[in-house]
Amino acid sequence: MQVRDGQVALVSDASGHYQPGSKQMMQTVQELERKKVAMERLGVEFVGKREDKEDEEDEEDENGYLQLDEEDNPLKQDQPNKNMQVSALELLGYANHSPHTAEAQMRKSHAKKNEFYNSYLVRQQLETAHKLLLDWRKIHDKSS
């Protein structure tokens, strides 16, 4: 838990050996909300977790849901997730329909957004390169 200027700013599932799941993180945020902590200023961090197991089976959460990576491929048990920070309000959006899978669903949603933004950036870079090439051709053609 991080506190800034006397206010709770961030809660995290980082822990020694105890790894709280989505449901416990949801309960923590809901309790902070009941204690009048400003949800619009509260961040929630899910640290990357590694399941070191000898077999290479597809990873499932405690409810049997298949965990997916950013490309929607099954997450292998020896692959760590990256740290993910979300707003408390985003986490609370999962309170009524699936608190136990909130982290997995947010990771999947963030991966889709990241994929969209990355493809957008690539398109922008290609368009810029194309414009530069056209400008270069105009200058080169004039000088020939």
Phi and psi in degrees as a GROMACS rama.xvg file:
@    title "Ramachandran Plot"
@    xaxis  label "Phi"
@    yaxis  label "Psi"
@TYPE xy
-112.813  137.322  GLN-2
-120.83  132.475  VAL-3
-127.227  125.756  ARG-4
52.6879  40.1096  ASP-5
78.0875  4.30804  GLY-6
-116.941  141.267  GLN-7
-67.0835  123.727  VAL-8
-107.698  -30.7271  ALA-9
-152.852  136.877  LEU-10
-117.507  145.961  VAL-11
-135.916  153.18  SER-12
-91.5297  12.5747  ASP-13
-66.7762  130.554  ALA-14
-156.66  162.938  SER-15
-58.5478  -89.6748  GLY-16
-105.424  -21.5749  HIS-17
-81.8332  123.299  TYR-18
-114.24  96.7594  GLN-19
-64.1505  143.167  PRO-20
-91.3144  -174.325  GLY-21
-57.7366  -40.5578  SER-22
-63.7461  -42.6711  LYS-23
-67.7547  -36.9329  GLN-24
-65.0496  -40.4382  MET-25
-61.2289  -45.9191  MET-26
-61.0366  -39.6018  GLN-27
-62.6142  -47.4493  THR-28
-65.4161  -41.1563  VAL-29
-63.2123  -39.2715  GLN-30
-66.5006  -40.6524  GLU-31
-62.8572  -37.3184  LEU-32
-63.5354  -42.525  GLU-33
-63.1231  -29.458  ARG-34
-86.171  12.279  LYS-35
71.1429  26.9222  LYS-36
-75.1145  135.268  VAL-37
-67.831  109.864  ALA-38
-66.5003  -30.9903  MET-39
-70.1509  -12.9213  GLU-40
-110.393  0.581789  ARG-41
-97.1902  128.052  LEU-42
-101.772  153.893  GLY-43
-128.102  131.134  VAL-44
-117.55  130.394  GLU-45
-108.306  114.928  PHE-46
-78.3674  154.913  VAL-47
-65.2423  131.612  GLY-48
-113.48  143.044  LYS-49
-118.992  128.994  ARG-50
-104.379  94.5601  GLU-51
-81.5042  101.594  ASP-52
-130.599  151.185  LYS-53
-69.9607  -37.1778  GLU-54
-82.1713  160.846  ASP-55
-106.604  37.7072  GLU-56
-70.2182  156.589  GLU-57
-65.9483  140.312  ASP-58
-82.9679  134.547  GLU-59
-122.844  151.968  GLU-60
-82.3659  -175.329  ASP-61
-65.0172  -13.736  GLU-62
-106.014  8.94134  ASN-63
86.6977  5.78568  GLY-64
-78.8766  133.679  TYR-65
-70.089  130.34  LEU-66
-85.7768  135.331  GLN-67
-118.036  150.208  LEU-68
-88.3109  -170.154  ASP-69
-65.2842  -22.2657  GLU-70
-100.447  18.0595  GLU-71
62.0366  25.3989  ASP-72
-91.3606  149.22  ASN-73
-58.4272  133.145  PRO-74
-78.6235  123.716  LEU-75
-78.062  151.725  LYS-76
-65.0777  -19.3685  GLN-77
-96.4106  6.08096  ASP-78
-96.7948  125.395  GLN-79
-79.7493  149.968  PRO-80
-84.2223  154.114  ASN-81
-82.7761  158.012  LYS-82
-62.4655  144.681  ASN-83
-135.819  127.843  MET-84
-110.853  134.018  GLN-85
-134.386  168.623  VAL-86
-83.8379  154.232  SER-87
-60.9025  -35.5829  ALA-88
-63.8725  -37.7655  LEU-89
-64.2507  -44.5092  GLU-90
-61.7952  -43.723  LEU-91
-62.618  -22.0263  LEU-92
-61.4104  -19.2312  GLY-93
-98.326  2.30508  TYR-94
-60.8107  -39.8617  ALA-95
-90.6893  -14.7705  ASN-96
-122.352  -21.7496  HIS-97
-168.224  64.0673  SER-98
-62.9288  -28.8215  PRO-99
-74.2842  -17.48  HIS-100
-116.322  14.4963  THR-101
-57.514  -46.4907  ALA-102
-60.3354  -47.6696  GLU-103
-61.4922  -42.0342  ALA-104
-67.4178  -39.5914  GLN-105
-67.4993  -39.5367  MET-106
-60.5296  -42.8068  ARG-107
-65.1121  -43.9129  LYS-108
-63.1652  -43.5995  SER-109
-65.4253  -36.8915  HIS-110
-63.4692  -40.5404  ALA-111
-64.1654  -43.5893  LYS-112
-62.8154  -43.881  LYS-113
-61.5668  -41.5561  ASN-114
-62.2209  -43.0626  GLU-115
-61.5711  -49.2516  PHE-116
-63.5366  -39.4041  TYR-117
-63.5187  -43.0325  ASN-118
-67.0074  -35.424  SER-119
-63.0938  -45.6727  TYR-120
-62.161  -40.3397  LEU-121
-62.9806  -43.8613  VAL-122
-60.27  -43.8277  ARG-123
-62.4168  -41.3862  GLN-124
-65.4023  -39.944  GLN-125
-65.3787  -42.2991  LEU-126
-62.6899  -41.7433  GLU-127
-63.8522  -44.7065  THR-128
-62.4012  -39.7387  ALA-129
-64.1042  -44.2312  HIS-130
-62.3523  -42.2922  LYS-131
-62.8112  -40.2902  LEU-132
-63.6752  -44.0286  LEU-133
-62.506  -42.9803  LEU-134
-62.1559  -42.6219  ASP-135
-61.4711  -42.7138  TRP-136
-62.2608  -42.5786  ARG-137
-59.9182  -45.979  LYS-138
-65.7271  -42.5855  ILE-139
-66.607  -41.7331  HIS-140
-64.5446  -37.408  ASP-141
-67.1418  -35.4087  LYS-142
-81.2135  -12.8033  SER-143
